[in-house]
Amino acid sequence: MAEPELVDVVVVGLGVGGEEVAERLAEAGLSVVGIERDLVGGECPYWGCIPSKMMIRAANALAEARRVDGLAGTAQVQPDWAPVAKRIREEATDTWDDTVAADRFTGLGGRLVRGSGRLDGPGRVRVGDQVFQARHGVVLGTGTRPSVPPIDGLADTPYWTNHQAIEVEELPESLLVLGGGAIGLELAQVFARFGVRVTVVEALDRVLAVEEPEASEVAAAALRADGVEIHTGVRAERVEHDGTRFTLRGSGGSAFTADRLLVVTGRKAHLTELGLDTIGLDASQRYLPVDDRLHVTDQVWAVGDITGEGAFTHIAMYQAGIVIADILARARQASAGADASGTSSVVGGAMGASSSLAASGSSGSAGTVPRADYRALPRVTFTDPEVGAVGLTEQQARERGINVQVGFTKLGSSTRGWIHRVGDDGFIKLVADADQGVLIGATSVGPAGGEVLSALVVAVHAAVPLSQLRHMIYAYPTFHRAIESALHDLS
Ligand SMILES: Cc1cc2nc3c(=O)[nH]c(=O)nc-3n(C[C@H](O)[C@H](O)[C@H](O)COP(=O)(O)OP(=O)(O)OC[C@H]3O[C@@H](n4cnc5c(N)ncnc54)[C@H](O)[C@@H]3O)c2cc1C
């Protein structure tokens, strides 16, 4: 067995969260090994947020052009996927090449090791025949992969996940989307706007089932208006592929056919690959539970999707900030202890981390390290209209026994909504804790639903009293001014 190499920190998985941790710690002067088995940057830049939002930007441009009729004359729209595919290939992903990200990490002093990392005992990580022993700890940021349900016949077919949907160069004529969650709806609308015949099949009784029912209704209506067929309450039972077309057979004798089948039924963390048993942890869980400083156990942290706190890039980044502060605080303490006892630096290596940490001005003791708080977790589904939400839904609040007040207003009844006319579907829904006099949840659906959400996130995060929200000035005529109407409606 190879002799373990001593380093300060090992980061396994350089997706959004892991890359941020690895880069910032390397920048601060720690010796950091980052292990990545695919592309540095992970899902978001190559097969997730960024390319999908480029697709949405293009699809929304088509939709806006189609709205010219009746507002500003006439417009003829001829969709062409080629510029979208080109932009994703050339601008977003460098043809799925991570050289820029890899060089950025190594340029900051980090050491990139390609391969699959797994724990090999406390503080130890193995990758191939290399073994690293981490002085300060190990950070796990291995994310999630598509969760593909065990539907009869599916595994033997050339179905798509988000990877093939993002990489597509030529659009199919028809597409079945299995799963009516955020990713399924975003991609379904994009492809429909480019002329693909899209059918969404969802097992639950509504699409976007984690959000408010009113949001599901608006989103479903918007997609239907784009020509998407939506079937809810249909459990997929069997998938067949005859060499050209897919047939999906569902509960109640339903059957759907299309050229392609996109499976977007959720994401799964693959914990069994991580050697968790070597540090006494249960790998059979769905996610890796963490405390409010992202500790899995002593000297092992986790960030991002793997923690199960929300599969969003902003969660991974938020958690990464806490992990970075925690590790730096511990490294400084260890360094100060070693200096006081006159021994050589424990955070050192060739880079002299002890002195550079001191110079970096990183905050001091563990007492100042922030703790994760997910009360005001924002989430946006980038359909058109956008569905933005923060905190609890009305049902979640009621289930918690909170004395709930609800305020609701349609965007179309606001001045800006009325001016906007076509494409103004949406609403603001507020969920308040009547006893505390604060908002604990809100949903903002509309053409700029994700942007309007920001004011509501501040209100939930800072527990701004309702009395203050009612007595502030909302610019006229903005979409966000509808928040004031929803506040008036709170009862
Ligand atoms: C289509 C789509 C659209 C999305 N849109 C949005 C959006 O608009 N906004 C948003 O906030 N979020 C969005 N997301 C979610 C977002 O992409 C994820 O939440 C984010 O990428 C999670 O980051 P992460 O660091 O947890 O893991 P990931 O980005 O999944 O990265 C994990 C990395 O770990 C590597 N890895 C795994 N196991 C090992 C191992 N054993 N050894 C070495 N390396 C390993 C993987 O190769 C990968 O590179 C979207 C996701 C998808 C699929």
The ligand as an SDF file (V2000), in Angstrom:
LIG
                    3D

 53 58  0  0  0  0  0  0  0  0999 V2000
  -30.7150   20.6690  -15.7490 C   0  0  0  0  0  0  0  0  0  0  0  0
  -30.3530   21.2810  -14.4120 C   0  0  0  0  0  0  0  0  0  0  0  0
  -30.6010   22.6140  -14.2000 C   0  0  0  0  0  0  0  0  0  0  0  0
  -30.2730   23.2010  -12.9890 C   0  0  0  0  0  0  0  0  0  0  0  0
  -30.5410   24.5210  -12.8120 N   0  0  0  0  0  0  0  0  0  0  0  0
  -30.2480   25.1010  -11.6380 C   0  0  0  0  0  0  0  0  0  0  0  0
  -30.5180   26.4810  -11.4350 C   0  0  0  0  0  0  0  0  0  0  0  0
  -31.0270   27.1660  -12.3240 O   0  0  0  0  0  0  0  0  0  0  0  0
  -30.1910   27.0370  -10.2510 N   0  0  0  0  0  0  0  0  0  0  0  0
  -29.6230   26.2970   -9.2460 C   0  0  0  0  0  0  0  0  0  0  0  0
  -29.3590   26.8460   -8.1710 O   0  0  0  0  0  0  0  0  0  0  0  0
  -29.3510   24.9820   -9.4090 N   0  0  0  0  0  0  0  0  0  0  0  0
  -29.6530   24.3740  -10.5730 C   0  0  0  0  0  0  0  0  0  0  0  0
  -29.3620   23.0480  -10.7450 N   0  0  0  0  0  0  0  0  0  0  0  0
  -28.7750   22.2970   -9.6230 C   0  0  0  0  0  0  0  0  0  0  0  0
  -27.2500   22.4850   -9.5390 C   0  0  0  0  0  0  0  0  0  0  0  0
  -26.6480   22.1100  -10.7500 O   0  0  0  0  0  0  0  0  0  0  0  0
  -26.7150   21.6440   -8.3920 C   0  0  0  0  0  0  0  0  0  0  0  0
  -27.4050   21.9590   -7.2120 O   0  0  0  0  0  0  0  0  0  0  0  0
  -25.2260   21.8920   -8.1790 C   0  0  0  0  0  0  0  0  0  0  0  0
  -24.4820   21.5310   -9.3130 O   0  0  0  0  0  0  0  0  0  0  0  0
  -24.7540   21.0700   -6.9880 C   0  0  0  0  0  0  0  0  0  0  0  0
  -23.3970   21.2540   -6.7910 O   0  0  0  0  0  0  0  0  0  0  0  0
  -22.5590   20.1680   -5.9830 P   0  0  0  0  0  0  0  0  0  0  0  0
  -21.2470   20.8080   -5.6940 O   0  0  0  0  0  0  0  0  0  0  0  0
  -23.3210   19.6200   -4.8620 O   0  0  0  0  0  0  0  0  0  0  0  0
  -22.3700   18.9180   -6.9580 O   0  0  0  0  0  0  0  0  0  0  0  0
  -22.1530   18.7140   -8.5050 P   0  0  0  0  0  0  0  0  0  0  0  0
  -22.2400   19.9560   -9.2840 O   0  0  0  0  0  0  0  0  0  0  0  0
  -23.0510   17.5810   -8.8600 O   0  0  0  0  0  0  0  0  0  0  0  0
  -20.6400   18.2280   -8.5790 O   0  0  0  0  0  0  0  0  0  0  0  0
  -20.1870   17.0660   -7.9490 C   0  0  0  0  0  0  0  0  0  0  0  0
  -18.8530   16.6870   -8.5760 C   0  0  0  0  0  0  0  0  0  0  0  0
  -18.2920   15.5960   -7.8510 O   0  0  0  0  0  0  0  0  0  0  0  0
  -17.6930   14.6860   -8.7730 C   0  0  0  0  0  0  0  0  0  0  0  0
  -17.6030   13.4000   -8.0970 N   0  0  0  0  0  0  0  0  0  0  0  0
  -18.6270   12.6080   -7.6770 C   0  0  0  0  0  0  0  0  0  0  0  0
  -18.1440   11.5580   -6.9920 N   0  0  0  0  0  0  0  0  0  0  0  0
  -16.7990   11.6850   -7.0070 C   0  0  0  0  0  0  0  0  0  0  0  0
  -15.7430   10.9180   -6.4460 C   0  0  0  0  0  0  0  0  0  0  0  0
  -15.9710    9.8250   -5.7090 N   0  0  0  0  0  0  0  0  0  0  0  0
  -14.4630   11.3230   -6.6450 N   0  0  0  0  0  0  0  0  0  0  0  0
  -14.1990   12.4520   -7.3700 C   0  0  0  0  0  0  0  0  0  0  0  0
  -15.1630   13.2130   -7.9110 N   0  0  0  0  0  0  0  0  0  0  0  0
  -16.4360   12.8250   -7.7170 C   0  0  0  0  0  0  0  0  0  0  0  0
  -18.6140   14.7150   -9.9700 C   0  0  0  0  0  0  0  0  0  0  0  0
  -17.9360   14.2770  -11.1260 O   0  0  0  0  0  0  0  0  0  0  0  0
  -18.9950   16.2010  -10.0180 C   0  0  0  0  0  0  0  0  0  0  0  0
  -18.1170   16.9200  -10.8350 O   0  0  0  0  0  0  0  0  0  0  0  0
  -29.6770   22.4260  -11.9630 C   0  0  0  0  0  0  0  0  0  0  0  0
  -29.4050   21.0760  -12.1770 C   0  0  0  0  0  0  0  0  0  0  0  0
  -29.7360   20.5010  -13.3800 C   0  0  0  0  0  0  0  0  0  0  0  0
  -29.4350   19.0360  -13.5890 C   0  0  0  0  0  0  0  0  0  0  0  0
  1  2  1  0
  2  3  1  0
  2 52  2  0
  3  4  2  0
  4  5  1  0
  4 50  1  0
  5  6  2  0
  6  7  1  0
  6 13  1  0
  7  8  2  0
  7  9  1  0
  9 10  1  0
 10 11  2  0
 10 12  1  0
 12 13  2  0
 13 14  1  0
 14 15  1  0
 14 50  1  0
 15 16  1  0
 16 17  1  0
 16 18  1  0
 18 19  1  0
 18 20  1  0
 20 21  1  0
 20 22  1  0
 22 23  1  0
 23 24  1  0
 24 25  2  0
 24 26  1  0
 24 27  1  0
 27 28  1  0
 28 29  2  0
 28 30  1  0
 28 31  1  0
 31 32  1  0
 32 33  1  0
 33 34  1  0
 33 48  1  0
 34 35  1  0
 35 36  1  0
 35 46  1  0
 36 37  1  0
 36 45  1  0
 37 38  2  0
 38 39  1  0
 39 40  1  0
 39 45  2  0
 40 41  1  0
 40 42  2  0
 42 43  1  0
 43 44  2  0
 44 45  1  0
 46 47  1  0
 46 48  1  0
 48 49  1  0
 50 51  2  0
 51 52  1  0
 52 53  1  0
M  END
$$$$
